[in-house]
Amino acid sequence: MKTLSVENTIQQNLQKVWEYWTTPEHIVHWNFAIPEWHCPAAEHELKVGGKLKYNMAAKDESMSFDYEGTFTQIAPNELLEYTLEDGRKVRINYTKSEEATKVVVAFEVEDENNMEIQKEGWQAILDNFKAYAESV
């Protein structure tokens, strides 16, 4: 399966980046690709074998879906890995550099959308995360 990656450098310390990425009350503020969508609910059972579930919805209530997976590896402030319900794997690396944190998200592509659209969507979510994490 083909893997793509997106990355960004967040002007925030590593512990805050980890907290904002892994805490449901923060996830709902940044986890969407376009302004017409939002993430009204997020759940994290942050342990190996634990579940993650994000409700992704159009703000006009015309569409929604649940993004769900199971954590397979967790190294606090360094790495999160999970497998989505359809079997695709996602790996997120966090690297501290001075007062910033580099976040790299590698994900296996799905068959429904072309790879460029998928990469743009994942990058948009990561860009939203950067904006949120730097403003809190």
Buried (B, 14 or more C-beta within 10 A) or exposed (E): EEEBBBEBEBEBBBEBBBBBBBEBEBBBBBBBBEEEBBBEBBBBEBEEEBBBBBBBBBEEEEEEEEBBBBBBEBEEBBEBBBBBEEEBBBBBBBBBEEEBBBBBBBBBBBEEEEEEEBBBBBBBBBBBBBEBBBEE
